[in-house]
């Protein structure tokens, strides 16, 4: 079943997640951002497999060009394996100098429901928004484990007008 919850004003990803609070059941849930499309491989399935191994929160990730780091939430990592690593920190839209890696968060998460309490305690930051990444940072400080899943599918960025147009053209030309 799909339910739509509306965020009438852009107050950040954390605020949007809180609007879904009454629909979140259980200890973990899957959250997907609609402007990040992954084709050709099922990223969510990859994440669920990693979750079953780690019993921890999972974030989809891929490397991005250093010049575009300030567009993304960027992960600090350790114990990198072929397709995953442990996350040690996360920074929302850092400068190139402050970024600890070029592994960007792509809008797919398996999150502990503990994140909802962290979000409730956050104060709005830049642009009066509450970011999920700030709650993730708080959980990391408290010892919660997070893993990055370096997904195998092809990423289509619909977060900019040009990306949206390019994604539509790509999808229309290919059978996915």
BAKOL-246129 format. One line per 4 residues: number of its first residue (from 1); for each residue x, y, z of C-alpha. Coordinates in pm, whole numbers, plus 50000, padded with zeros to 5 digits. Each point is the difference from the previous one (the first is absolute). Layout:
NUM = X,Y,Z ~ ...;
//
This chain:
1 = 50000,50000,50000 ~ 50128,50346,49913 ~ 49902,50302,50206 ~ 50079,50356,49908;
5 = 50101,50248,50265 ~ 50038,50363,49901 ~ 50264,50241,50118 ~ 49836,50334,49927;
9 = 50316,50204,50057 ~ 50356,49886,49926 ~ 50135,49956,50353 ~ 50253,49727,49923;
13 = 50015,49624,49974 ~ 49969,49957,50376 ~ 49673,50192,50008 ~ 49868,49792,49710;
17 = 50088,49680,50184 ~ 49825,50117,50318 ~ 49682,50049,49797 ~ 50011,49623,49932;
21 = 50051,49910,50366 ~ 49657,49839,50053 ~ 50053,49767,49703 ~ 50340,49870,50108;
25 = 49967,49663,50173 ~ 50274,49775,50132 ~ 50365,50063,50082 ~ 50124,50080,49646;
29 = 49846,50148,49687 ~ 50096,50074,49640 ~ 50000,50363,49882 ~ 50040,50095,49631;
33 = 50032,50348,49851 ~ 49802,50041,49676 ~ 50257,50220,49823 ~ 50269,49730,50020;
37 = 49927,49722,49752 ~ 50210,49685,49981 ~ 49949,49777,49697 ~ 50129,49665,49871;
41 = 50060,49848,50347 ~ 49771,49996,50303 ~ 50183,50222,50249 ~ 49741,49945,50274;
45 = 50046,49623,49975 ~ 50379,50040,50028 ~ 49945,50213,50311 ~ 49766,49745,50158;
49 = 50264,49727,49948 ~ 50262,50215,50174 ~ 49752,50081,50277 ~ 49941,49629,50061;
53 = 50377,49955,50048 ~ 50063,50306,50218 ~ 49665,50056,50178 ~ 50084,50371,49968;
57 = 49888,50306,49810 ~ 50105,50013,49633 ~ 50052,50297,49769 ~ 50031,49971,49621;
61 = 50313,50170,49873 ~ 50215,50060,49696 ~ 50308,50204,49925 ~ 49949,50347,49857;
65 = 50237,50251,49844 ~ 50183,50213,50257 ~ 49877,50321,49836 ~ 49637,49901,50076;
69 = 50048,49897,50366 ~ 49810,50301,50134 ~ 49678,49867,49838 ~ 49995,49685,50212;
73 = 50007,49850,50345 ~ 50352,49854,50018 ~ 50108,49695,50201 ~ 50316,49937,50201;
77 = 50091,49633,49974 ~ 50204,49713,50145 ~ 50041,49628,49930 ~ 49918,50034,49630;
81 = 49918,49676,49823 ~ 49906,49943,49637 ~ 49640,50130,50023 ~ 49966,50142,50352;
85 = 50170,50169,50292 ~ 49933,50118,50352 ~ 49898,50365,50030 ~ 50179,50205,50266;
89 = 49853,50343,49929 ~ 49773,50189,49763 ~ 50004,50365,49896 ~ 49720,50170,49809;
93 = 50131,50192,49697 ~ 50359,50059,50116 ~ 50256,50218,49827 ~ 50258,49811,49795;
97 = 50259,50063,50275 ~ 49777,49860,50276 ~ 49884,49686,49815 ~ 50162,49683,50141;
101 = 49924,49794,49687 ~ 49818,50023,49670 ~ 49737,49742,50102 ~ 49665,50177,49970;
105 = 49669,49904,50154 ~ 49753,49892,49734 ~ 49636,50018,50112 ~ 49957,49642,50122;
109 = 50016,49916,50370 ~ 49916,49718,50236 ~ 49970,50182,50332 ~ 49940,49909,50360;
113 = 49677,50146,50135 ~ 50226,50155,50269 ~ 50070,50273,49747 ~ 49653,50147,50054;
117 = 50083,50096,50360 ~ 50328,50155,49886 ~ 49820,50208,49738 ~ 49746,50122,50256;
121 = 50289,50137,50209 ~ 50173,50182,49714 ~ 49984,50373,49947 ~ 49970,50129,49643;
125 = 50332,50100,49841 ~ 50085,50139,49657 ~ 49695,50141,49820 ~ 49791,49917,50311;
129 = 50005,49631,49904 ~ 50037,49682,50204 ~ 50221,49745,49826 ~ 49991,49622,50041;
133 = 50380,50011,49979 ~ 50016,50197,50327 ~ 49798,49727,50174 ~ 50225,49733,49847;
137 = 50302,50188,50135 ~ 49844,50000,50350 ~ 49935,49626,49983 ~ 50357,49935,49887;
141 = 50129,50198,50300 ~ 49780,49780,50224 ~ 50160,49685,49857 ~ 49738,49891,49745;
145 = 50146,49818,49699 ~ 49939,50121,49645 ~ 50129,49838,49682 ~ 50037,50142,49652;
149 = 49879,49780,49715 ~ 50188,50077,49677 ~ 49718,49903,49768 ~ 50044,49836,49660;
153 = 49716,50166,49811 ~ 50017,50309,49783 ~ 49917,50327,50175 ~ 49777,50262,49840;
157 = 49999,50336,50178 ~ 49665,50174,49966 ~ 50087,50265,50260 ~ 50081,50268,49743;
161 = 49805,50105,49691 ~ 50276,49876,49768 ~ 50027,49672,50193 ~ 49623,49953,49979;
165 = 50003,50056,49623 ~ 50300,49769,49949 ~ 49838,49730,50215 ~ 49677,50015,49800;
169 = 50195,49967,49675 ~ 50205,49708,50138 ~ 49691,49815,50121 ~ 49813,50058,49673;
173 = 50288,49858,49794 ~ 50068,49691,50213 ~ 49798,49713,50125 ~ 50064,49987,50371;
//
